Structures are given as structure tokens and as C-alpha cells.
Amino acid sequence: MSAIKKKSETCEEQLRRMVRNIADGITNPKEGETSSTWMEGTYDIRYYINGDKSYLGAEILCAGGGPTIWVNTYTKEVEGYWGCDKVREPFIDNLDLDYYCEEMYGY
């Protein structure tokens, strides 16, 4: 019997899978999951603001160091970067992350 060797994922395929999983988790949250509990696993928030300092949206850093993955509430996309690879995946904000970030901005 010969061992069947599974083809390993490329960096781009890994990045695409990771980005898709995050987008799916926001669109279809686990039962009982809230924006607050989801945010516990994140690293940073960057805000998009208008000239009058009113809130427009935010970028939430979900992964860094290898792949870098941001959830962008302004564009409603998860954006992943790894080396020269770039992946974007749309999501539906069923966790109300945008509202959570607006409350955190607190202008």
C-alpha cells in the first residue's frame, strides 16, 4: 500500500481559508456570541472618521505577525495580507461589530 500524500495549502490558500472563516463567523455567529465576546480575541482598532470627527467605521485587527487580517466595518470586508498575497471577503455584520466600535469610539 502506498501512502496518499495530501497536498499542502499554499500561503494564499491558507490566507483565503482564514479570511473566509472570519467572514463566515461574523455573518453566521455561534449561538450566544456577541460583539463583545468576539472582540476579546482581537488586537487593535483603527477608526475611520469624518472631518467633523464623526464615526464612519473601523478596522479591527484579528491576526498579525504572519498573516495580517483586518475586519473592516466601513467596507464590510475582511481583508487579509500575507507576503504579496491579498484576499478580501465580504461579510454581513450580524454581530453588530460596527455599532460596538462606534460605541467604543465614543465621540
Jmol script that loads the backbone (N, CA, C; Angstrom):
load data "model"
ATOM      1  N   MET A   1       0.827  -1.186   0.000  1.00  0.00           N
ATOM      2  CA  MET A   1       0.000   0.000   0.000  1.00  0.00           C
ATOM      3  C   MET A   1       0.869   1.245   0.000  1.00  0.00           C
ATOM      4  N   SER A   2       0.503   2.155  -0.808  1.00  0.00           N
ATOM      5  CA  SER A   2       1.245   3.412  -0.826  1.00  0.00           C
ATOM      6  C   SER A   2       0.481   4.457  -0.028  1.00  0.00           C
ATOM      7  N   ALA A   3       1.219   5.261   0.673  1.00  0.00           N
ATOM      8  CA  ALA A   3       0.594   6.328   1.467  1.00  0.00           C
ATOM      9  C   ALA A   3       0.150   7.447   0.537  1.00  0.00           C
ATOM     10  N   ILE A   4      -1.050   7.901   0.737  1.00  0.00           N
ATOM     11  CA  ILE A   4      -1.559   9.005  -0.060  1.00  0.00           C
ATOM     12  C   ILE A   4      -1.106  10.294   0.604  1.00  0.00           C
ATOM     13  N   LYS A   5      -0.410  11.079  -0.170  1.00  0.00           N
ATOM     14  CA  LYS A   5       0.111  12.336   0.349  1.00  0.00           C
ATOM     15  C   LYS A   5      -0.890  13.446   0.061  1.00  0.00           C
ATOM     16  N   LYS A   6      -1.281  14.134   1.110  1.00  0.00           N
ATOM     17  CA  LYS A   6      -2.199  15.251   0.942  1.00  0.00           C
ATOM     18  C   LYS A   6      -1.413  16.474   0.520  1.00  0.00           C
ATOM     19  N   LYS A   7      -1.898  17.145  -0.516  1.00  0.00           N
ATOM     20  CA  LYS A   7      -1.260  18.357  -0.996  1.00  0.00           C
ATOM     21  C   LYS A   7      -1.406  19.447   0.063  1.00  0.00           C
ATOM     22  N   SER A   8      -0.313  20.076   0.449  1.00  0.00           N
ATOM     23  CA  SER A   8      -0.383  21.123   1.455  1.00  0.00           C
ATOM     24  C   SER A   8      -0.889  22.417   0.823  1.00  0.00           C
ATOM     25  N   GLU A   9      -1.511  23.238   1.661  1.00  0.00           N
ATOM     26  CA  GLU A   9      -2.041  24.504   1.191  1.00  0.00           C
ATOM     27  C   GLU A   9      -0.907  25.488   0.915  1.00  0.00           C
ATOM     28  N   THR A  10      -1.091  26.301  -0.087  1.00  0.00           N
ATOM     29  CA  THR A  10      -0.162  27.401  -0.322  1.00  0.00           C
ATOM     30  C   THR A  10      -0.481  28.498   0.692  1.00  0.00           C
ATOM     31  N   CYS A  11       0.400  29.467   0.824  1.00  0.00           N
ATOM     32  CA  CYS A  11       0.143  30.602   1.727  1.00  0.00           C
ATOM     33  C   CYS A  11      -1.133  31.326   1.336  1.00  0.00           C
ATOM     34  N   GLU A  12      -1.337  31.507   0.044  1.00  0.00           N
ATOM     35  CA  GLU A  12      -2.544  32.190  -0.417  1.00  0.00           C
ATOM     36  C   GLU A  12      -3.802  31.394  -0.058  1.00  0.00           C
ATOM     37  N   GLU A  13      -3.751  30.077  -0.220  1.00  0.00           N
ATOM     38  CA  GLU A  13      -4.907  29.240   0.119  1.00  0.00           C
ATOM     39  C   GLU A  13      -5.188  29.280   1.617  1.00  0.00           C
ATOM     40  N   GLN A  14      -4.136  29.261   2.429  1.00  0.00           N
ATOM     41  CA  GLN A  14      -4.308  29.366   3.883  1.00  0.00           C
ATOM     42  C   GLN A  14      -4.935  30.708   4.251  1.00  0.00           C
ATOM     43  N   LEU A  15      -4.417  31.772   3.648  1.00  0.00           N
ATOM     44  CA  LEU A  15      -4.938  33.110   3.906  1.00  0.00           C
ATOM     45  C   LEU A  15      -6.406  33.191   3.500  1.00  0.00           C
ATOM     46  N   ARG A  16      -6.733  32.674   2.330  1.00  0.00           N
ATOM     47  CA  ARG A  16      -8.120  32.694   1.843  1.00  0.00           C
ATOM     48  C   ARG A  16      -9.033  31.944   2.809  1.00  0.00           C
ATOM     49  N   ARG A  17      -8.593  30.785   3.298  1.00  0.00           N
ATOM     50  CA  ARG A  17      -9.386  29.995   4.242  1.00  0.00           C
ATOM     51  C   ARG A  17      -9.588  30.760   5.555  1.00  0.00           C
ATOM     52  N   MET A  18      -8.527  31.371   6.070  1.00  0.00           N
ATOM     53  CA  MET A  18      -8.611  32.112   7.320  1.00  0.00           C
ATOM     54  C   MET A  18      -9.558  33.310   7.199  1.00  0.00           C
ATOM     55  N   VAL A  19      -9.421  34.061   6.114  1.00  0.00           N
ATOM     56  CA  VAL A  19     -10.270  35.230   5.875  1.00  0.00           C
ATOM     57  C   VAL A  19     -11.725  34.800   5.726  1.00  0.00           C
ATOM     58  N   ARG A  20     -11.959  33.741   4.980  1.00  0.00           N
ATOM     59  CA  ARG A  20     -13.322  33.239   4.774  1.00  0.00           C
ATOM     60  C   ARG A  20     -13.934  32.782   6.103  1.00  0.00           C
ATOM     61  N   ASN A  21     -13.142  32.115   6.953  1.00  0.00           N
ATOM     62  CA  ASN A  21     -13.642  31.655   8.252  1.00  0.00           C
ATOM     63  C   ASN A  21     -14.057  32.834   9.138  1.00  0.00           C
ATOM     64  N   ILE A  22     -13.270  33.905   9.128  1.00  0.00           N
ATOM     65  CA  ILE A  22     -13.611  35.084   9.926  1.00  0.00           C
ATOM     66  C   ILE A  22     -14.887  35.731   9.390  1.00  0.00           C
ATOM     67  N   ALA A  23     -14.968  35.890   8.068  1.00  0.00           N
ATOM     68  CA  ALA A  23     -16.170  36.482   7.459  1.00  0.00           C
ATOM     69  C   ALA A  23     -17.403  35.627   7.764  1.00  0.00           C
ATOM     70  N   ASP A  24     -17.271  34.317   7.665  1.00  0.00           N
ATOM     71  CA  ASP A  24     -18.393  33.423   7.961  1.00  0.00           C
ATOM     72  C   ASP A  24     -18.805  33.513   9.432  1.00  0.00           C
ATOM     73  N   GLY A  25     -17.819  33.655  10.329  1.00  0.00           N
ATOM     74  CA  GLY A  25     -18.112  33.761  11.758  1.00  0.00           C
ATOM     75  C   GLY A  25     -18.859  35.036  12.114  1.00  0.00           C
ATOM     76  N   ILE A  26     -18.634  36.107  11.348  1.00  0.00           N
ATOM     77  CA  ILE A  26     -19.350  37.366  11.580  1.00  0.00           C
ATOM     78  C   ILE A  26     -20.754  37.297  10.963  1.00  0.00           C
ATOM     79  N   THR A  27     -20.840  36.699   9.788  1.00  0.00           N
ATOM     80  CA  THR A  27     -22.124  36.570   9.094  1.00  0.00           C
ATOM     81  C   THR A  27     -23.030  35.563   9.799  1.00  0.00           C
ATOM     82  N   ASN A  28     -22.453  34.468  10.280  1.00  0.00           N
ATOM     83  CA  ASN A  28     -23.207  33.398  10.952  1.00  0.00           C
ATOM     84  C   ASN A  28     -22.608  33.145  12.332  1.00  0.00           C
ATOM     85  N   PRO A  29     -22.825  34.052  13.283  1.00  0.00           N
ATOM     86  CA  PRO A  29     -22.200  33.887  14.596  1.00  0.00           C
ATOM     87  C   PRO A  29     -22.708  32.648  15.329  1.00  0.00           C
ATOM     88  N   LYS A  30     -21.853  32.122  16.204  1.00  0.00           N
ATOM     89  CA  LYS A  30     -22.242  30.985  17.038  1.00  0.00           C
ATOM     90  C   LYS A  30     -23.338  31.434  17.996  1.00  0.00           C
ATOM     91  N   GLU A  31     -24.167  30.487  18.403  1.00  0.00           N
ATOM     92  CA  GLU A  31     -25.248  30.813  19.325  1.00  0.00           C
ATOM     93  C   GLU A  31     -24.687  31.419  20.609  1.00  0.00           C
ATOM     94  N   GLY A  32     -25.235  32.552  20.990  1.00  0.00           N
ATOM     95  CA  GLY A  32     -24.815  33.223  22.213  1.00  0.00           C
ATOM     96  C   GLY A  32     -23.625  34.148  22.051  1.00  0.00           C
ATOM     97  N   GLU A  33     -22.986  34.133  20.879  1.00  0.00           N
ATOM     98  CA  GLU A  33     -21.830  35.006  20.677  1.00  0.00           C
ATOM     99  C   GLU A  33     -22.292  36.440  20.460  1.00  0.00           C
ATOM    100  N   THR A  34     -21.595  37.376  21.081  1.00  0.00           N
ATOM    101  CA  THR A  34     -21.919  38.796  20.951  1.00  0.00           C
ATOM    102  C   THR A  34     -20.714  39.531  20.378  1.00  0.00           C
ATOM    103  N   SER A  35     -20.925  40.776  20.011  1.00  0.00           N
ATOM    104  CA  SER A  35     -19.802  41.578  19.521  1.00  0.00           C
ATOM    105  C   SER A  35     -18.737  41.701  20.598  1.00  0.00           C
ATOM    106  N   SER A  36     -19.152  41.827  21.835  1.00  0.00           N
ATOM    107  CA  SER A  36     -18.211  41.964  22.948  1.00  0.00           C
ATOM    108  C   SER A  36     -17.356  40.703  23.119  1.00  0.00           C
ATOM    109  N   THR A  37     -17.965  39.535  23.069  1.00  0.00           N
ATOM    110  CA  THR A  37     -17.181  38.302  23.220  1.00  0.00           C
ATOM    111  C   THR A  37     -16.295  38.071  22.002  1.00  0.00           C
ATOM    112  N   TRP A  38     -16.777  38.436  20.822  1.00  0.00           N
ATOM    113  CA  TRP A  38     -15.973  38.280  19.606  1.00  0.00           C
ATOM    114  C   TRP A  38     -14.746  39.179  19.666  1.00  0.00           C
ATOM    115  N   MET A  39     -14.906  40.386  20.172  1.00  0.00           N
ATOM    116  CA  MET A  39     -13.815  41.358  20.231  1.00  0.00           C
ATOM    117  C   MET A  39     -12.715  40.950  21.208  1.00  0.00           C
ATOM    118  N   GLU A  40     -12.991  40.052  22.136  1.00  0.00           N
ATOM    119  CA  GLU A  40     -11.981  39.608  23.110  1.00  0.00           C
ATOM    120  C   GLU A  40     -10.764  38.996  22.439  1.00  0.00           C
ATOM    121  N   GLY A  41     -10.924  38.436  21.246  1.00  0.00           N
ATOM    122  CA  GLY A  41      -9.818  37.795  20.550  1.00  0.00           C
ATOM    123  C   GLY A  41      -9.092  38.698  19.569  1.00  0.00           C
ATOM    124  N   THR A  42      -9.350  39.991  19.622  1.00  0.00           N
ATOM    125  CA  THR A  42      -8.744  40.915  18.661  1.00  0.00           C
ATOM    126  C   THR A  42      -7.602  41.702  19.297  1.00  0.00           C
ATOM    127  N   TYR A  43      -6.824  42.392  18.452  1.00  0.00           N
ATOM    128  CA  TYR A  43      -5.611  43.058  18.917  1.00  0.00           C
ATOM    129  C   TYR A  43      -5.671  44.582  18.916  1.00  0.00           C
ATOM    130  N   ASP A  44      -6.394  45.165  17.974  1.00  0.00           N
ATOM    131  CA  ASP A  44      -6.375  46.619  17.849  1.00  0.00           C
ATOM    132  C   ASP A  44      -7.582  47.083  17.047  1.00  0.00           C
ATOM    133  N   ILE A  45      -7.909  48.378  17.197  1.00  0.00           N
ATOM    134  CA  ILE A  45      -8.974  49.004  16.417  1.00  0.00           C
ATOM    135  C   ILE A  45      -8.424  50.304  15.838  1.00  0.00           C
ATOM    136  N   ARG A  46      -8.666  50.510  14.537  1.00  0.00           N
ATOM    137  CA  ARG A  46      -8.384  51.800  13.888  1.00  0.00           C
ATOM    138  C   ARG A  46      -9.715  52.349  13.403  1.00  0.00           C
ATOM    139  N   TYR A  47      -9.903  53.657  13.592  1.00  0.00           N
ATOM    140  CA  TYR A  47     -11.188  54.265  13.265  1.00  0.00           C
ATOM    141  C   TYR A  47     -11.120  55.079  11.985  1.00  0.00           C
ATOM    142  N   TYR A  48     -12.198  55.019  11.210  1.00  0.00           N
ATOM    143  CA  TYR A  48     -12.423  55.923  10.092  1.00  0.00           C
ATOM    144  C   TYR A  48     -13.325  57.025  10.625  1.00  0.00           C
ATOM    145  N   ILE A  49     -12.889  58.279  10.492  1.00  0.00           N
ATOM    146  CA  ILE A  49     -13.713  59.383  10.952  1.00  0.00           C
ATOM    147  C   ILE A  49     -13.816  60.435   9.864  1.00  0.00           C
ATOM    148  N   ASN A  50     -14.864  61.224   9.947  1.00  0.00           N
ATOM    149  CA  ASN A  50     -15.118  62.324   9.031  1.00  0.00           C
ATOM    150  C   ASN A  50     -14.340  63.553   9.480  1.00  0.00           C
ATOM    151  N   GLY A  51     -14.340  64.595   8.677  1.00  0.00           N
ATOM    152  CA  GLY A  51     -13.664  65.837   9.030  1.00  0.00           C
ATOM    153  C   GLY A  51     -14.179  66.455  10.316  1.00  0.00           C
ATOM    154  N   ASP A  52     -15.448  66.175  10.635  1.00  0.00           N
ATOM    155  CA  ASP A  52     -16.022  66.697  11.877  1.00  0.00           C
ATOM    156  C   ASP A  52     -15.840  65.719  13.043  1.00  0.00           C
ATOM    157  N   LYS A  53     -14.991  64.721  12.837  1.00  0.00           N
ATOM    158  CA  LYS A  53     -14.655  63.683  13.822  1.00  0.00           C
ATOM    159  C   LYS A  53     -15.804  62.723  14.116  1.00  0.00           C
ATOM    160  N   SER A  54     -16.827  62.718  13.251  1.00  0.00           N
ATOM    161  CA  SER A  54     -17.908  61.747  13.432  1.00  0.00           C
ATOM    162  C   SER A  54     -17.453  60.392  12.892  1.00  0.00           C
ATOM    163  N   TYR A  55     -17.937  59.358  13.525  1.00  0.00           N
ATOM    164  CA  TYR A  55     -17.558  57.973  13.229  1.00  0.00           C
ATOM    165  C   TYR A  55     -18.088  57.526  11.866  1.00  0.00           C
ATOM    166  N   LEU A  56     -17.237  56.882  11.078  1.00  0.00           N
ATOM    167  CA  LEU A  56     -17.649  56.307   9.796  1.00  0.00           C
ATOM    168  C   LEU A  56     -17.547  54.780   9.798  1.00  0.00           C
ATOM    169  N   GLY A  57     -16.559  54.246  10.479  1.00  0.00           N
ATOM    170  CA  GLY A  57     -16.326  52.808  10.506  1.00  0.00           C
ATOM    171  C   GLY A  57     -15.035  52.517  11.229  1.00  0.00           C
ATOM    172  N   ALA A  58     -14.645  51.243  11.228  1.00  0.00           N
ATOM    173  CA  ALA A  58     -13.432  50.855  11.931  1.00  0.00           C
ATOM    174  C   ALA A  58     -12.778  49.666  11.248  1.00  0.00           C
ATOM    175  N   GLU A  59     -11.498  49.501  11.523  1.00  0.00           N
ATOM    176  CA  GLU A  59     -10.754  48.306  11.135  1.00  0.00           C
ATOM    177  C   GLU A  59     -10.343  47.611  12.427  1.00  0.00           C
ATOM    178  N   ILE A  60     -10.630  46.327  12.509  1.00  0.00           N
ATOM    179  CA  ILE A  60     -10.338  45.543  13.699  1.00  0.00           C
ATOM    180  C   ILE A  60      -9.257  44.534  13.342  1.00  0.00           C
ATOM    181  N   LEU A  61      -8.117  44.592  14.023  1.00  0.00           N
ATOM    182  CA  LEU A  61      -7.006  43.678  13.756  1.00  0.00           C
ATOM    183  C   LEU A  61      -7.278  42.344  14.434  1.00  0.00           C
ATOM    184  N   CYS A  62      -7.392  41.286  13.615  1.00  0.00           N
ATOM    185  CA  CYS A  62      -7.705  39.945  14.108  1.00  0.00           C
ATOM    186  C   CYS A  62      -6.484  39.030  14.130  1.00  0.00           C
ATOM    187  N   ALA A  63      -5.515  39.310  13.278  1.00  0.00           N
ATOM    188  CA  ALA A  63      -4.316  38.473  13.199  1.00  0.00           C
ATOM    189  C   ALA A  63      -3.154  39.328  12.738  1.00  0.00           C
ATOM    190  N   GLY A  64      -1.982  39.030  13.254  1.00  0.00           N
ATOM    191  CA  GLY A  64      -0.786  39.754  12.863  1.00  0.00           C
ATOM    192  C   GLY A  64       0.438  38.901  13.116  1.00  0.00           C
ATOM    193  N   GLY A  65       1.522  39.250  12.512  1.00  0.00           N
ATOM    194  CA  GLY A  65       2.765  38.525  12.725  1.00  0.00           C
ATOM    195  C   GLY A  65       3.101  37.554  11.609  1.00  0.00           C
ATOM    196  N   GLY A  66       2.139  36.863  11.094  1.00  0.00           N
ATOM    197  CA  GLY A  66       2.280  36.009   9.903  1.00  0.00           C
ATOM    198  C   GLY A  66       1.363  36.646   8.899  1.00  0.00           C
ATOM    199  N   PRO A  67       0.178  36.069   8.764  1.00  0.00           N
ATOM    200  CA  PRO A  67      -0.822  36.817   8.005  1.00  0.00           C
ATOM    201  C   PRO A  67      -1.338  37.959   8.864  1.00  0.00           C
ATOM    202  N   THR A  68      -1.685  39.044   8.227  1.00  0.00           N
ATOM    203  CA  THR A  68      -2.322  40.172   8.894  1.00  0.00           C
ATOM    204  C   THR A  68      -3.751  40.230   8.387  1.00  0.00           C
ATOM    205  N   ILE A  69      -4.711  40.201   9.309  1.00  0.00           N
ATOM    206  CA  ILE A  69      -6.116  40.168   8.911  1.00  0.00           C
ATOM    207  C   ILE A  69      -6.880  41.252   9.672  1.00  0.00           C
ATOM    208  N   TRP A  70      -7.568  42.099   8.896  1.00  0.00           N
ATOM    209  CA  TRP A  70      -8.385  43.182   9.429  1.00  0.00           C
ATOM    210  C   TRP A  70      -9.841  42.938   9.063  1.00  0.00           C
ATOM    211  N   VAL A  71     -10.746  43.208   9.995  1.00  0.00           N
ATOM    212  CA  VAL A  71     -12.173  43.268   9.696  1.00  0.00           C
ATOM    213  C   VAL A  71     -12.497  44.740   9.523  1.00  0.00           C
ATOM    214  N   ASN A  72     -12.990  45.098   8.340  1.00  0.00           N
ATOM    215  CA  ASN A  72     -13.266  46.489   8.020  1.00  0.00           C
ATOM    216  C   ASN A  72     -14.780  46.704   8.058  1.00  0.00           C
ATOM    217  N   THR A  73     -15.258  47.413   9.092  1.00  0.00           N
ATOM    218  CA  THR A  73     -16.704  47.630   9.218  1.00  0.00           C
ATOM    219  C   THR A  73     -17.206  48.704   8.263  1.00  0.00           C
ATOM    220  N   TYR A  74     -16.301  49.504   7.738  1.00  0.00           N
ATOM    221  CA  TYR A  74     -16.680  50.560   6.790  1.00  0.00           C
ATOM    222  C   TYR A  74     -17.004  49.958   5.419  1.00  0.00           C
ATOM    223  N   THR A  75     -16.137  49.044   4.946  1.00  0.00           N
ATOM    224  CA  THR A  75     -16.339  48.409   3.641  1.00  0.00           C
ATOM    225  C   THR A  75     -17.093  47.087   3.742  1.00  0.00           C
ATOM    226  N   LYS A  76     -17.287  46.596   4.960  1.00  0.00           N
ATOM    227  CA  LYS A  76     -17.931  45.294   5.217  1.00  0.00           C
ATOM    228  C   LYS A  76     -17.162  44.159   4.534  1.00  0.00           C
ATOM    229  N   GLU A  77     -15.824  44.215   4.678  1.00  0.00           N
ATOM    230  CA  GLU A  77     -14.959  43.170   4.129  1.00  0.00           C
ATOM    231  C   GLU A  77     -13.929  42.756   5.175  1.00  0.00           C
ATOM    232  N   VAL A  78     -13.560  41.485   5.131  1.00  0.00           N
ATOM    233  CA  VAL A  78     -12.408  41.010   5.878  1.00  0.00           C
ATOM    234  C   VAL A  78     -11.247  41.067   4.895  1.00  0.00           C
ATOM    235  N   GLU A  79     -10.159  41.727   5.296  1.00  0.00           N
ATOM    236  CA  GLU A  79      -9.005  41.933   4.421  1.00  0.00           C
ATOM    237  C   GLU A  79      -7.805  41.199   5.000  1.00  0.00           C
ATOM    238  N   GLY A  80      -7.224  40.309   4.206  1.00  0.00           N
ATOM    239  CA  GLY A  80      -6.074  39.546   4.653  1.00  0.00           C
ATOM    240  C   GLY A  80      -4.861  39.806   3.787  1.00  0.00           C
ATOM    241  N   TYR A  81      -3.697  39.905   4.433  1.00  0.00           N
ATOM    242  CA  TYR A  81      -2.429  40.159   3.751  1.00  0.00           C
ATOM    243  C   TYR A  81      -1.395  39.183   4.283  1.00  0.00           C
ATOM    244  N   TRP A  82      -0.641  38.574   3.376  1.00  0.00           N
ATOM    245  CA  TRP A  82       0.435  37.671   3.780  1.00  0.00           C
ATOM    246  C   TRP A  82       1.475  37.699   2.668  1.00  0.00           C
ATOM    247  N   GLY A  83       2.613  38.300   2.946  1.00  0.00           N
ATOM    248  CA  GLY A  83       3.615  38.488   1.896  1.00  0.00           C
ATOM    249  C   GLY A  83       3.011  39.349   0.806  1.00  0.00           C
ATOM    250  N   CYS A  84       3.047  38.859  -0.430  1.00  0.00           N
ATOM    251  CA  CYS A  84       2.476  39.624  -1.541  1.00  0.00           C
ATOM    252  C   CYS A  84       1.032  39.212  -1.843  1.00  0.00           C
ATOM    253  N   ASP A  85       0.476  38.293  -1.048  1.00  0.00           N
ATOM    254  CA  ASP A  85      -0.908  37.856  -1.248  1.00  0.00           C
ATOM    255  C   ASP A  85      -1.871  38.788  -0.527  1.00  0.00           C
ATOM    256  N   LYS A  86      -2.998  39.049  -1.174  1.00  0.00           N
ATOM    257  CA  LYS A  86      -4.039  39.888  -0.594  1.00  0.00           C
ATOM    258  C   LYS A  86      -5.379  39.235  -0.907  1.00  0.00           C
ATOM    259  N   VAL A  87      -6.217  39.095   0.111  1.00  0.00           N
ATOM    260  CA  VAL A  87      -7.521  38.450  -0.049  1.00  0.00           C
ATOM    261  C   VAL A  87      -8.571  39.316   0.633  1.00  0.00           C
ATOM    262  N   ARG A  88      -9.721  39.445  -0.009  1.00  0.00           N
ATOM    263  CA  ARG A  88     -10.857  40.165   0.579  1.00  0.00           C
ATOM    264  C   ARG A  88     -12.086  39.279   0.499  1.00  0.00           C
ATOM    265  N   GLU A  89     -12.875  39.331   1.558  1.00  0.00           N
ATOM    266  CA  GLU A  89     -14.100  38.531   1.613  1.00  0.00           C
ATOM    267  C   GLU A  89     -15.190  39.384   2.264  1.00  0.00           C
ATOM    268  N   PRO A  90     -16.329  39.565   1.591  1.00  0.00           N
ATOM    269  CA  PRO A  90     -17.410  40.360   2.192  1.00  0.00           C
ATOM    270  C   PRO A  90     -18.070  39.613   3.350  1.00  0.00           C
ATOM    271  N   PHE A  91     -18.704  40.371   4.237  1.00  0.00           N
ATOM    272  CA  PHE A  91     -19.450  39.764   5.336  1.00  0.00           C
ATOM    273  C   PHE A  91     -20.703  40.594   5.614  1.00  0.00           C
ATOM    274  N   ILE A  92     -21.639  39.977   6.305  1.00  0.00           N
ATOM    275  CA  ILE A  92     -22.823  40.663   6.811  1.00  0.00           C
ATOM    276  C   ILE A  92     -22.613  40.795   8.315  1.00  0.00           C
ATOM    277  N   ASP A  93     -22.716  41.999   8.825  1.00  0.00           N
ATOM    278  CA  ASP A  93     -22.373  42.275  10.218  1.00  0.00           C
ATOM    279  C   ASP A  93     -23.497  41.863  11.169  1.00  0.00           C
ATOM    280  N   ASN A  94     -23.695  40.560  11.314  1.00  0.00           N
ATOM    281  CA  ASN A  94     -24.730  40.043  12.201  1.00  0.00           C
ATOM    282  C   ASN A  94     -24.308  40.044  13.669  1.00  0.00           C
ATOM    283  N   LEU A  95     -23.080  40.466  13.958  1.00  0.00           N
ATOM    284  CA  LEU A  95     -22.631  40.644  15.343  1.00  0.00           C
ATOM    285  C   LEU A  95     -22.721  42.098  15.794  1.00  0.00           C
ATOM    286  N   ASP A  96     -23.092  42.992  14.891  1.00  0.00           N
ATOM    287  CA  ASP A  96     -23.128  44.437  15.176  1.00  0.00           C
ATOM    288  C   ASP A  96     -21.766  44.959  15.616  1.00  0.00           C
ATOM    289  N   LEU A  97     -20.712  44.501  14.952  1.00  0.00           N
ATOM    290  CA  LEU A  97     -19.364  44.971  15.271  1.00  0.00           C
ATOM    291  C   LEU A  97     -19.212  46.461  14.995  1.00  0.00           C
ATOM    292  N   ASP A  98     -19.881  46.941  13.947  1.00  0.00           N
ATOM    293  CA  ASP A  98     -19.789  48.362  13.625  1.00  0.00           C
ATOM    294  C   ASP A  98     -20.382  49.201  14.753  1.00  0.00           C
ATOM    295  N   TYR A  99     -21.517  48.795  15.266  1.00  0.00           N
ATOM    296  CA  TYR A  99     -22.140  49.513  16.381  1.00  0.00           C
ATOM    297  C   TYR A  99     -21.233  49.457  17.611  1.00  0.00           C
ATOM    298  N   TYR A 100     -20.658  48.285  17.884  1.00  0.00           N
ATOM    299  CA  TYR A 100     -19.745  48.126  19.024  1.00  0.00           C
ATOM    300  C   TYR A 100     -18.568  49.095  18.898  1.00  0.00           C
ATOM    301  N   CYS A 101     -17.970  49.154  17.724  1.00  0.00           N
ATOM    302  CA  CYS A 101     -16.822  50.046  17.514  1.00  0.00           C
ATOM    303  C   CYS A 101     -17.225  51.518  17.630  1.00  0.00           C
ATOM    304  N   GLU A 102     -18.407  51.853  17.129  1.00  0.00           N
ATOM    305  CA  GLU A 102     -18.874  53.230  17.250  1.00  0.00           C
ATOM    306  C   GLU A 102     -19.038  53.614  18.726  1.00  0.00           C
ATOM    307  N   GLU A 103     -19.566  52.685  19.515  1.00  0.00           N
ATOM    308  CA  GLU A 103     -19.706  52.935  20.949  1.00  0.00           C
ATOM    309  C   GLU A 103     -18.327  53.065  21.621  1.00  0.00           C
ATOM    310  N   MET A 104     -17.368  52.269  21.189  1.00  0.00           N
ATOM    311  CA  MET A 104     -16.013  52.339  21.748  1.00  0.00           C
ATOM    312  C   MET A 104     -15.350  53.661  21.368  1.00  0.00           C
ATOM    313  N   TYR A 105     -15.638  54.166  20.153  1.00  0.00           N
ATOM    314  CA  TYR A 105     -15.072  55.449  19.720  1.00  0.00           C
ATOM    315  C   TYR A 105     -15.579  56.557  20.616  1.00  0.00           C
ATOM    316  N   GLY A 106     -16.861  56.552  20.902  1.00  0.00           N
ATOM    317  CA  GLY A 106     -17.455  57.423  21.888  1.00  0.00           C
ATOM    318  C   GLY A 106     -17.286  58.918  21.695  1.00  0.00           C
ATOM    319  N   TYR A 107     -17.263  59.372  20.461  1.00  0.00           N
ATOM    320  CA  TYR A 107     -17.096  60.811  20.245  1.00  0.00           C
ATOM    321  C   TYR A 107     -18.294  61.567  20.687  1.00  0.00           C
TER     322      TYR A 107
END
end "model"
wireframe off; spacefill off
backbone 0.3
color backbone group
